[in-house]
Amino acid sequence: MVTFHCQRIGCRYCDDSDNCNCPDNEITININKECSGYKKGVWHYICAVKMAMGNNNTMLPAFDLNTEIKIGVYFIVMLYNITYAYTEYGNWGWISFYDKDEKESKALSIENIFKNYKLNIDQFNLFTHYLENSNNDNEVIEKITGKVQPEEVNDDYIFDYGFINPMGDFSQEDWGEHENLAYRIIQEKNWEDEWVKEGGTCVDFLVFNKHYVLIHAPNIVDINVTYNGKMTKKQREFLYDYFMNRNMPLRANLYYNEDY
């Protein structure tokens, strides 16, 4: 057994006693103290979240949500029995962690979570088992979701951008055309007088007055979901399918939360 430590927190072979349990007796250490036998462990994904949050340690920017960080978010909420919410303001979107039991809790910092919330050891061991039997991040996702994810987006179930009404019906339009689409919906529903009285944009009227959900991508890359108050069950079900069929299971699972 190798008895030195590579000093890389997050490796599945490093234990609390500062020993390396890597099965490869020929591992080498490079100048950055990284060993050739490094394998991602549970703490690797959690540290990825912490690094992405940076100094603003209660907000995780949406544009940083790569696969590693998505797995890390899931690990954190499951290991510490907390929840998280996706929030949007203008062109910005972010994830924050919250206490499950507090009705109006403040966003939790990573340090607060580590200090004040108990780690679920059984869940930690289960995740460790996932990693031991996975060769890459996609296989970890498969273990988490309990199903094999498609390699590509399901082309038979494509919705791009547009509005979901409270009944779960979707109105689709090309990127950047949501204001025009909103105006057409207002015309079809004979809401023009009400919209003129309220003032503001057509999009704001649908979202804030008629409780529509807008799917859009202000930066052309990240998919944003804008809504007011809680979504209906039908809207959440639509969004779950929407993201599952884009091979985004962790984003999809957000919409199981009754708080949306």
C-alpha positions as semicolon CSV with decimal commas, in nm:
position;residue;x (nm);y (nm);z (nm)
1;M;0,000;0,000;0,000
2;V;0,120;0,348;-0,082
3;T;0,158;0,541;0,244
4;F;0,204;0,899;0,133
5;H;-0,055;1,168;0,069
6;C;-0,081;1,353;-0,262
7;Q;-0,227;1,658;-0,085
8;R;-0,520;1,676;-0,324
9;I;-0,841;1,693;-0,122
10;G;-1,115;1,529;-0,319
11;C;-0,930;1,218;-0,433
12;R;-1,135;0,906;-0,356
13;Y;-0,821;0,725;-0,234
14;C;-0,717;0,980;0,033
15;D;-0,845;0,918;0,384
16;D;-0,867;1,122;0,705
17;S;-0,546;0,971;0,844
18;D;-0,341;1,142;0,572
19;N;-0,274;0,814;0,393
20;C;-0,314;0,736;0,025
21;N;-0,496;0,411;-0,044
22;C;-0,442;0,416;-0,419
23;P;-0,414;0,060;-0,555
24;D;-0,148;0,168;-0,805
25;N;0,197;0,122;-0,650
26;E;0,363;0,303;-0,940
27;I;0,197;0,641;-0,899
28;T;0,408;0,953;-0,934
29;I;0,379;1,306;-0,793
30;N;0,425;1,604;-1,023
31;I;0,542;1,956;-0,937
32;N;0,185;2,060;-0,846
33;K;0,162;1,774;-0,593
34;E;-0,089;1,598;-0,814
35;C;-0,052;1,222;-0,843
36;S;-0,111;1,009;-1,148
37;G;-0,356;0,794;-0,953
38;Y;-0,594;1,080;-0,869
39;K;-0,961;0,983;-0,898
40;K;-1,252;1,214;-0,828
41;G;-1,408;1,158;-0,488
42;V;-1,714;1,312;-0,322
43;W;-1,515;1,607;-0,193
44;H;-1,383;1,678;-0,542
45;Y;-1,732;1,776;-0,657
46;I;-1,812;1,968;-0,339
47;C;-1,487;2,164;-0,371
48;A;-1,578;2,244;-0,732
49;V;-1,894;2,415;-0,604
50;K;-1,702;2,607;-0,339
51;M;-1,445;2,726;-0,593
52;A;-1,717;2,837;-0,837
53;M;-1,893;3,038;-0,564
54;G;-1,569;3,222;-0,485
55;N;-1,588;3,522;-0,255
56;N;-1,962;3,557;-0,316
57;N;-2,015;3,243;-0,114
58;T;-2,395;3,238;-0,107
59;M;-2,448;3,252;-0,485
60;L;-2,341;3,010;-0,757
61;P;-2,357;3,180;-1,100
62;A;-2,559;2,985;-1,355
63;F;-2,291;3,019;-1,623
64;D;-2,059;2,810;-1,402
65;L;-2,295;2,512;-1,394
66;N;-2,083;2,252;-1,568
67;T;-2,139;1,881;-1,505
68;E;-1,897;1,860;-1,212
69;I;-2,061;2,149;-1,031
70;K;-2,413;2,015;-1,093
71;I;-2,308;1,688;-0,931
72;G;-2,151;1,885;-0,644
73;V;-2,474;2,078;-0,584
74;Y;-2,669;1,754;-0,568
75;F;-2,414;1,600;-0,329
76;I;-2,429;1,902;-0,096
77;V;-2,809;1,915;-0,064
78;M;-2,834;1,540;-0,011
79;L;-2,540;1,512;0,231
80;Y;-2,648;1,804;0,452
81;N;-3,027;1,773;0,414
82;I;-3,076;2,125;0,281
83;T;-3,237;2,260;-0,035
84;Y;-3,147;2,500;-0,312
85;A;-3,323;2,741;-0,543
86;Y;-3,254;2,878;-0,888
87;T;-3,309;3,255;-0,912
88;E;-3,301;3,495;-1,205
89;Y;-3,278;3,872;-1,223
90;G;-3,248;4,029;-1,568
91;N;-2,982;3,839;-1,760
92;W;-2,833;3,682;-1,447
93;G;-2,917;3,348;-1,292
94;W;-2,776;3,179;-0,985
95;I;-2,824;2,895;-0,737
96;S;-2,829;2,943;-0,359
97;F;-2,856;2,694;-0,075
98;Y;-3,127;2,721;0,192
99;D;-3,240;2,551;0,511
100;K;-3,533;2,317;0,439
101;D;-3,723;2,392;0,759
102;E;-3,710;2,771;0,774
103;K;-3,998;2,940;0,594
104;E;-3,800;3,252;0,510
105;S;-3,440;3,140;0,541
106;K;-3,143;3,337;0,418
107;A;-2,907;3,190;0,162
108;L;-2,644;2,970;0,326
109;S;-2,272;3,007;0,270
110;I;-2,064;2,696;0,213
111;E;-1,881;2,762;0,540
112;N;-2,214;2,782;0,726
113;I;-2,323;2,449;0,577
114;F;-2,001;2,273;0,675
115;K;-2,004;2,422;1,026
116;N;-2,369;2,397;1,127
117;Y;-2,519;2,107;0,930
118;K;-2,451;1,742;1,005
119;L;-2,299;1,528;0,730
120;N;-2,506;1,218;0,646
121;I;-2,241;0,944;0,659
122;D;-2,464;0,677;0,505
123;Q;-2,540;0,903;0,210
124;F;-2,170;0,989;0,181
125;N;-2,083;0,619;0,161
126;L;-2,351;0,567;-0,105
127;F;-2,208;0,848;-0,318
128;T;-1,859;0,705;-0,268
129;H;-1,992;0,376;-0,404
130;Y;-2,136;0,560;-0,706
131;L;-1,794;0,703;-0,780
132;E;-1,610;0,374;-0,734
133;N;-1,833;0,221;-1,001
134;S;-1,827;0,514;-1,243
135;N;-1,566;0,601;-1,502
136;N;-1,678;0,956;-1,578
137;D;-1,920;1,231;-1,476
138;N;-2,195;1,108;-1,710
139;E;-2,194;0,770;-1,539
140;V;-2,224;0,946;-1,202
141;I;-2,532;1,128;-1,337
142;E;-2,677;0,793;-1,443
143;K;-2,631;0,656;-1,090
144;I;-2,792;0,965;-0,936
145;T;-3,096;0,965;-1,162
146;G;-3,133;0,587;-1,168
147;K;-3,147;0,573;-1,545
148;V;-2,917;0,592;-1,842
149;Q;-2,920;0,939;-1,996
150;P;-2,938;0,985;-2,374
151;E;-2,614;1,082;-2,543
152;E;-2,786;1,366;-2,725
153;V;-3,097;1,580;-2,692
154;N;-3,413;1,394;-2,793
155;D;-3,485;1,549;-3,133
156;D;-3,843;1,419;-3,122
157;Y;-3,915;1,633;-2,817
158;I;-3,769;1,976;-2,887
159;F;-3,902;2,298;-2,742
160;D;-3,678;2,598;-2,770
161;Y;-3,797;2,930;-2,626
162;G;-4,135;3,072;-2,536
163;F;-4,409;3,083;-2,270
164;I;-4,579;2,816;-2,059
165;N;-4,929;2,915;-1,946
166;P;-5,063;2,807;-1,604
167;M;-5,227;2,501;-1,765
168;G;-4,891;2,380;-1,894
169;D;-4,948;2,470;-2,260
170;F;-4,639;2,595;-2,445
171;S;-4,619;2,874;-2,704
172;Q;-4,291;2,855;-2,895
173;E;-4,092;3,122;-3,077
174;D;-3,738;3,178;-3,207
175;W;-3,465;3,321;-2,987
176;G;-3,505;3,693;-2,915
177;E;-3,870;3,704;-3,027
178;H;-4,039;3,662;-2,689
179;E;-4,171;4,020;-2,676
180;N;-4,343;3,975;-3,013
181;L;-4,478;3,638;-2,902
182;A;-4,605;3,791;-2,578
183;Y;-4,793;4,059;-2,773
184;R;-4,957;3,796;-2,997
185;I;-5,070;3,601;-2,689
186;I;-5,216;3,919;-2,539
187;Q;-5,406;3,984;-2,863
188;E;-5,535;3,626;-2,881
189;K;-5,658;3,643;-2,521
190;N;-5,814;3,991;-2,564
191;W;-5,598;4,130;-2,284
192;E;-5,487;4,443;-2,470
193;D;-5,692;4,689;-2,263
194;E;-5,569;4,534;-1,939
195;W;-5,208;4,537;-2,063
196;V;-5,228;4,905;-2,167
197;K;-5,374;4,995;-1,827
198;E;-5,095;4,812;-1,643
199;G;-4,818;4,952;-1,862
200;G;-4,480;4,788;-1,907
201;T;-4,366;4,528;-2,157
202;C;-4,579;4,247;-2,293
203;V;-4,342;3,994;-2,139
204;D;-4,375;4,150;-1,793
205;F;-4,753;4,151;-1,826
206;L;-4,768;3,780;-1,902
207;V;-4,518;3,684;-1,633
208;F;-4,628;3,913;-1,349
209;N;-5,000;3,954;-1,421
210;K;-5,099;3,628;-1,589
211;H;-4,845;3,396;-1,424
212;Y;-4,691;3,266;-1,744
213;V;-4,343;3,113;-1,730
214;L;-4,087;3,238;-1,982
215;I;-3,810;3,014;-2,119
216;H;-3,539;3,222;-2,281
217;A;-3,162;3,252;-2,322
218;P;-3,041;3,611;-2,286
219;N;-2,677;3,516;-2,352
220;I;-2,776;3,264;-2,625
221;V;-2,615;2,984;-2,421
222;D;-2,772;2,941;-2,077
223;I;-3,143;2,859;-2,059
224;N;-3,323;3,090;-1,816
225;V;-3,665;3,032;-1,662
226;T;-3,845;3,349;-1,551
227;Y;-4,163;3,338;-1,345
228;N;-4,352;3,522;-1,071
229;G;-4,448;3,354;-0,746
230;K;-4,500;2,979;-0,746
231;M;-4,542;2,777;-1,064
232;T;-4,839;2,553;-1,118
233;K;-4,795;2,177;-1,112
234;K;-4,847;2,167;-1,490
235;Q;-4,575;2,426;-1,549
236;R;-4,329;2,235;-1,329
237;E;-4,410;1,909;-1,507
238;F;-4,346;2,074;-1,844
239;L;-4,009;2,209;-1,727
240;Y;-3,910;1,871;-1,583
241;D;-3,965;1,708;-1,925
242;Y;-3,806;2,004;-2,101
243;F;-3,474;1,967;-1,917
244;M;-3,473;1,586;-1,899
245;N;-3,492;1,578;-2,277
246;R;-3,188;1,804;-2,292
247;N;-2,984;1,561;-2,081
248;M;-2,999;1,804;-1,787
249;P;-3,139;1,584;-1,507
250;L;-3,019;1,793;-1,213
251;R;-3,178;2,106;-1,358
252;A;-3,493;1,903;-1,429
253;N;-3,511;1,782;-1,070
254;L;-3,540;2,141;-0,949
255;Y;-3,900;2,138;-1,064
256;Y;-4,000;1,854;-0,834
257;N;-3,977;2,112;-0,557
258;E;-4,320;2,234;-0,452
259;D;-4,169;2,575;-0,370
260;Y;-4,147;2,657;-0,741
